[in-house]
């Protein structure tokens, strides 16, 4: 249970990205006065109007409520923040992008630490909310000693376990709260922020820094490995004419295995699994630890994204006269995030082979267009609806299992699609039903 001796009114969040904005808006809904630092002036202007620049169910009304109650405010820098406010706990939720060698780039984290330490006017607890490599907290502590602040600075790890598409619910009803640190005065202050969640039964784990950091990376590696493993099973199912959906059901009925992340498809994507698995591999190599298991998960996932390519080439050898429609480009439904989406790999490979590519996504199409511009990819058309996308297409590939696409099985597919074959990258359709409509069908490990 949280130590209620600490009554904290003001907190700050550095970084109004995905994790930072969700965390800030949720803490504001708890009644804390939340100050957010964001260097992007255009983003601040949008947020101050109650407009969220990402698609995340429930986040925008939460922000609008906080703005109405004046429990959230935005600042351009830590200097501006501390000139007007006095937060006792500061969450660092900045980006930690992947370096070319697979390691995690911590430049934004260290800069955030420098900015806070240079502007603070009393004791502060710095909370590492960003996903960071093992050993980061110790490096942050060493940096703080170099900066020699006039006030005490505590460091606590508090890794996030938010799923895109359900992040607000995940924050409000966490499966666990993890705090890593050796300064108990700092840990107790962060613990107090989660008092209501812990009171409602969410389990709390208090560990050392390294365990908290490794716990987050390990969770994502374990989930990623389940996805790669069931996709491995799907390939054998395909070869023998078995149905991986039924295999999945058999596995999920086993209490030792559990039910989550056992769905064959085109592999995992997003901002977390790919980056964190690669970071885990890099950390192993740094310490001379055999990383072959994690490496296999990563390698297999990369190849799974191109699962349909061989069959497409065989079934439609005349690429220039074949138009392929991608149903969905987001890496999962209920988000506009396209990072590491199978749709991106498919787009590049199909265009390289000379196929005509078109795409539609309910939320992510603008991000997809920006990605194509950044990669200088030509010859891809984007459409405003599934109806216009499917008209004139020879092949349809379901990439993202939006409900809108799943409903096509109820008759919309035969009405809208005059092409020849459906590739079901999420196994949401019934093969016999699709074939009964007159189409050829291929799923991932479906008989």
C-alpha positions in Angstrom: 0.0 0.0 0.0 1.2 3.5 -0.8 2.7 5.6 2.0 0.0 8.2 2.6 2.4 10.5 4.6 3.3 12.0 1.3 0.7 14.4 -0.2 1.8 15.4 -3.6 -0.2 17.9 -5.6 2.0 18.8 -8.5 3.8 16.5 -11.0 5.4 17.1 -14.3 5.8 14.9 -17.5 8.7 15.6 -19.9 7.5 14.6 -23.4 3.9 14.7 -24.7 4.3 11.7 -27.0 2.3 8.5 -26.7 3.4 7.4 -23.2 3.8 10.9 -21.8 0.4 12.2 -23.0 -1.5 9.2 -21.8 0.3 9.3 -18.4 -0.2 13.0 -18.0 -3.9 13.0 -18.9 -4.6 10.0 -16.6 -2.8 11.5 -13.7 -4.7 14.8 -14.3 -7.9 12.8 -14.0 -6.8 11.6 -10.6 -6.8 15.2 -9.5 -3.0 16.0 -9.7 -1.9 19.3 -11.2 0.0 18.0 -14.2 2.6 20.1 -16.1 3.7 18.8 -19.4 6.9 19.8 -21.3 6.8 19.5 -25.1 9.4 21.1 -27.4 7.1 20.9 -30.5 5.2 24.2 -30.5 2.6 23.0 -33.0 1.8 20.0 -30.9 1.4 22.2 -27.8 -1.0 24.5 -29.7 -3.0 21.5 -30.8 -3.1 20.0 -27.3 -4.1 23.3 -25.7 -7.2 23.2 -27.9 -8.0 19.7 -26.7 -6.9 18.0 -30.0 -4.8 14.9 -29.6 -2.4 14.4 -32.5 -2.5 10.6 -32.2 -5.5 8.2 -32.4 -6.0 6.5 -29.0 -9.5 5.7 -27.8 -10.6 7.7 -24.8 -7.6 10.0 -24.7 -9.0 13.1 -26.3 -12.1 13.4 -24.0 -9.7 12.8 -21.0 -7.5 15.7 -22.1 -10.5 17.9 -22.7 -11.8 17.3 -19.2 -8.4 18.1 -17.7 -8.2 21.3 -19.7 -11.7 22.3 -18.5 -10.8 21.6 -14.9 -7.4 23.3 -15.4 -5.6 20.2 -14.0 -3.2 20.1 -17.0 -0.9 22.7 -18.5 1.7 22.7 -21.3 5.2 24.3 -21.3 7.9 24.6 -24.0 10.8 23.8 -21.7 11.7 22.7 -18.2 13.0 26.2 -17.6 9.6 27.7 -18.4 8.0 25.0 -16.2 10.0 25.5 -13.1 9.8 29.3 -13.4 6.0 28.9 -12.8 5.5 25.6 -11.1 7.1 23.5 -8.4 6.6 19.8 -9.2 8.1 17.3 -6.7 7.9 14.3 -9.1 9.0 14.6 -12.8 8.3 11.8 -15.2 10.7 11.4 -18.2 8.7 10.1 -21.1 10.7 11.1 -24.1 11.5 8.9 -27.1 14.3 6.3 -27.0 14.7 5.5 -30.7 16.7 2.6 -32.0 20.3 3.1 -33.1 21.6 1.4 -36.3 23.3 -1.3 -34.2 20.0 -2.2 -32.4 20.9 -0.3 -29.2 18.7 2.2 -27.6 19.4 5.9 -28.1 19.2 7.7 -24.8 20.1 11.2 -26.0 16.7 12.6 -25.3 16.6 11.0 -21.8 19.9 12.5 -20.8 19.0 15.9 -22.2 15.7 15.8 -20.2 17.7 15.1 -17.0 20.1 18.0 -17.7 17.2 20.4 -18.4 15.3 19.4 -15.2 18.4 19.5 -12.9 19.4 22.9 -14.4 15.9 24.4 -13.7 14.7 22.7 -10.4 14.4 24.9 -7.3 13.8 22.1 -4.7 14.3 18.4 -4.2 12.9 16.4 -7.1 12.3 12.8 -8.0 13.1 11.9 -11.5 11.0 9.0 -12.8 12.1 7.0 -15.9 8.9 6.2 -17.6 10.5 5.7 -21.0 11.5 2.2 -21.9 15.3 2.1 -21.3 18.1 -0.4 -21.4 19.4 -2.1 -18.2 21.8 0.2 -16.5 20.2 3.4 -17.6 19.2 4.5 -14.1 22.8 4.1 -12.9 24.0 6.2 -15.9 21.4 8.9 -15.0 22.6 8.9 -11.4 26.2 9.4 -12.6 25.1 12.3 -14.8 23.4 13.9 -11.9 26.5 13.6 -9.8 28.4 15.4 -12.6 25.9 18.1 -12.7 26.2 18.6 -9.0 22.8 20.0 -8.3 22.1 22.2 -5.3 19.1 20.1 -4.3 18.5 16.4 -3.8 17.5 14.3 -6.9 16.0 10.9 -6.6 15.8 8.4 -9.5 13.1 5.8 -9.9 12.2 3.4 -12.7 8.5 3.2 -13.5 8.3 1.3 -16.8 5.0 1.6 -18.7 3.0 -1.4 -19.8 0.5 0.3 -22.1 -1.0 -1.3 -25.2 -1.8 1.0 -28.1 -5.6 1.0 -28.6 -6.3 0.4 -24.9 -3.7 2.6 -23.2 -6.1 4.7 -21.1 -7.8 1.5 -19.7 -4.3 -0.1 -19.1 -3.2 3.0 -17.1 -6.4 3.1 -15.1 -6.5 -0.6 -14.4 -2.9 -1.8 -14.6 -2.0 -5.5 -14.2 1.0 -4.3 -12.1 2.9 -1.2 -11.1 6.7 -1.6 -11.1 9.0 0.8 -9.2 12.8 0.4 -9.3 15.1 2.3 -7.0 17.5 2.3 -4.1 16.4 5.7 -2.6 13.3 4.8 -0.6 12.4 8.4 0.0 12.0 8.7 -3.8 10.3 5.4 -4.3 7.7 6.2 -1.5 6.8 9.5 -3.3 6.2 7.8 -6.6 4.3 5.0 -4.8 2.0 7.7 -3.3 1.0 8.8 -6.8 -0.5 5.3 -7.5 -2.3 5.2 -4.1 -5.8 4.9 -5.7 -4.7 2.1 -8.1 -2.9 0.1 -5.4 -5.9 0.6 -3.1 -8.1 -1.0 -5.8 -5.9 -4.1 -5.9 -3.3 -3.5 -8.6 -0.1 -5.4 -7.6 3.0 -3.4 -6.8 6.6 -4.6 -7.4 9.4 -2.6 -5.7 12.8 -3.7 -7.0 16.3 -2.4 -7.7 16.8 -0.4 -10.9 18.3 -3.2 -13.0 15.4 -5.6 -12.3 12.8 -3.0 -13.2 14.6 -2.2 -16.4 15.1 -5.8 -17.4 11.5 -6.7 -16.4 10.1 -4.3 -19.0 12.3 -5.6 -21.8 11.7 -9.2 -20.8 7.9 -8.8 -20.9 8.1 -7.5 -24.4 10.5 -10.3 -25.5 8.2 -12.9 -24.0 5.2 -11.6 -25.8 7.1 -11.2 -29.1 8.4 -14.7 -28.8 4.8 -16.1 -28.4 3.9 -14.3 -31.7 6.9 -15.7 -33.5 6.4 -19.2 -32.1 2.7 -19.4 -33.2 3.7 -18.1 -36.6 6.3 -20.9 -36.8 3.5 -23.4 -36.0 1.4 -21.8 -38.7 4.0 -22.5 -41.4 3.9 -26.2 -40.5 0.1 -26.2 -40.4 0.2 -24.7 -43.9 2.5 -27.4 -45.1 0.4 -30.3 -43.8 -3.0 -28.8 -44.4 -3.8 -28.4 -40.7 -5.7 -25.3 -39.4 -3.7 -23.1 -37.1 -6.8 -21.5 -35.7 -7.8 -24.8 -34.2 -4.3 -25.4 -33.0 -4.4 -22.0 -31.3 -7.6 -23.0 -29.5 -6.0 -26.2 -28.3 -3.0 -24.3 -26.9 -5.2 -21.6 -25.3 -7.1 -24.3 -23.4 -3.9 -25.2 -21.6 -3.5 -23.2 -18.4 0.2 -23.6 -18.5 0.3 -21.7 -21.8 -2.5 -19.2 -21.4 -4.6 -17.4 -24.0 -2.9 -14.2 -25.0 -0.7 -13.4 -28.0 -1.3 -16.7 -29.6 -2.7 -15.6 -33.0 -0.9 -16.4 -36.2 -0.5 -13.5 -38.7 2.0 -11.4 -40.4 4.2 -10.8 -37.4 4.4 -8.1 -34.8 5.0 -4.4 -35.3 4.6 -1.1 -33.5 7.1 1.0 -31.5 7.8 -1.5 -28.7 8.3 -5.1 -29.6 10.7 -4.7 -32.5 12.8 -2.0 -30.7 12.9 -3.8 -27.3 13.8 -7.2 -28.8 16.7 -5.6 -30.7 17.8 -3.8 -27.5 17.6 -7.0 -25.5 19.9 -8.6 -28.2 22.3 -5.7 -28.0 22.5 -5.9 -24.2 23.3 -9.6 -24.4 26.1 -9.0 -26.9 27.5 -6.3 -24.7 27.9 -8.8 -21.8 28.9 -11.8 -23.9 25.5 -13.5 -23.3 24.2 -15.9 -25.9 21.3 -14.1 -27.6 20.3 -16.8 -30.1 16.8 -17.2 -28.8 16.0 -13.5 -28.9 17.7 -13.2 -32.3 15.6 -16.0 -33.7 12.4 -14.3 -32.5 13.5 -11.1 -34.3 14.6 -12.8 -37.5 11.6 -14.9 -37.8 9.3 -11.9 -37.4 11.0 -10.1 -40.2 10.5 -13.0 -42.6 6.8 -13.5 -41.5 5.9 -10.0 -42.7 6.5 -11.3 -46.3 4.6 -14.6 -45.8 2.3 -14.0 -48.8 4.9 -12.8 -51.3 5.9 -16.2 -52.8 2.2 -17.2 -53.3 1.4 -13.8 -54.8 4.3 -14.1 -57.3 3.2 -17.6 -58.2 -0.5 -16.9 -58.5 -0.1 -13.5 -60.2 3.1 -13.6 -62.3 2.2 -10.6 -64.4 3.0 -8.0 -61.8 2.4 -4.9 -64.0 -1.1 -5.9 -64.8 -2.0 -6.9 -61.2 -3.4 -4.4 -58.6 -3.1 -5.3 -55.0 -5.2 -3.7 -52.3 -4.0 -3.5 -48.7 -6.8 -3.5 -46.2 -5.2 -1.6 -43.3 -1.7 -0.2 -42.8 -1.6 0.4 -39.0 0.4 -2.2 -37.1 -2.8 -3.1 -35.2 -6.4 -1.8 -35.0 -7.5 1.1 -32.8 -4.3 3.1 -33.5 -2.9 5.2 -36.3 0.6 4.0 -35.6 2.3 2.4 -38.6 5.8 1.9 -37.1 7.1 -1.5 -38.1 3.8 -2.4 -39.6 3.8 -5.4 -42.0 2.1 -3.1 -44.5 5.3 -1.1 -44.9 7.4 -4.1 -45.7 4.7 -5.5 -48.1 4.4 -2.1 -49.8 8.2 -1.9 -50.5 8.5 -5.5 -51.7 5.4 -5.4 -53.9 6.5 -2.2 -55.6 10.0 -3.6 -56.0 8.4 -6.5 -57.8 6.4 -4.2 -60.0 2.9 -4.7 -58.6 0.4 -1.9 -58.5 -0.4 -1.2 -54.9 -3.3 0.7 -53.3 -4.2 1.1 -49.6 -6.8 2.2 -47.2 -6.9 2.4 -43.3 -9.6 4.0 -41.2 -7.1 6.0 -39.1 -3.5 5.6 -40.3 -3.6 6.5 -44.0 -2.1 10.0 -43.5 0.9 8.5 -41.6 1.3 6.0 -44.4 1.4 8.7 -47.0 4.0 10.6 -45.0 6.1 7.4 -44.7 5.9 6.9 -48.5 7.0 10.4 -49.1 10.0 10.0 -46.7 11.0 6.7 -48.5 10.3 8.2 -51.9 8.0 5.3 -52.8 6.1 6.0 -56.0 3.1 4.2 -57.7 1.0 3.6 -54.5 -2.6 5.0 -54.4 -4.4 5.7 -51.2 -8.2 5.6 -51.0 -10.8 7.1 -48.6 -12.8 3.9 -48.0 -12.8 0.1 -48.4 -15.4 0.4 -51.1 -13.2 2.6 -53.4 -10.1 0.6 -52.5 -11.6 -2.8 -53.6 -13.2 -1.6 -56.8 -10.8 -2.5 -59.6 -8.4 -4.5 -57.4 -7.3 -8.0 -58.5 -6.0 -9.0 -55.1 -6.9 -8.0 -51.5 -4.6 -8.4 -48.6 -6.0 -8.0 -45.1 -3.2 -6.5 -43.0 -5.0 -4.9 -40.1 -8.0 -6.5 -38.5 -10.2 -3.4 -38.1 -13.8 -4.3 -37.4 -14.8 -2.5 -40.6 -12.8 -5.1 -42.6 -14.0 -8.1 -40.6 -17.6 -7.1 -41.4 -16.8 -7.6 -45.1 -17.4 -11.4 -44.6 -21.1 -10.6 -44.0 -21.5 -9.9 -47.7 -19.7 -6.7 -48.4 -16.7 -8.6 -49.9 -18.7 -10.2 -52.7 -20.5 -6.9 -53.3 -17.4 -4.7 -53.4 -14.6 -6.9 -54.6 -14.5 -8.2 -58.1 -11.0 -9.5 -57.9 -9.7 -13.1 -57.7 -8.0 -13.8 -54.4 -8.1 -12.7 -50.7 -5.0 -13.0 -48.5 -6.1 -13.0 -44.9 -3.1 -11.8 -42.9 -5.0 -12.0 -39.6 -7.1 -15.2 -40.1 -10.3 -13.3 -39.4 -12.3 -14.8 -42.3 -13.7 -18.3 -42.6 -12.0 -19.9 -45.6 -15.1 -21.9 -46.8 -17.2 -18.7 -46.6 -14.8 -16.7 -48.7 -14.4 -19.5 -51.2 -18.2 -19.8 -51.3 -18.3 -16.3 -52.5 -16.2 -17.3 -55.5 -12.8 -16.1 -54.3 -9.6 -17.9 -53.8 -8.4 -17.7 -50.2 -5.1 -17.9 -48.4 -4.7 -17.3 -44.7 -1.7 -17.9 -42.4 -1.6 -21.6 -41.6 -5.2 -22.3 -42.7 -6.2 -25.5 -44.4 
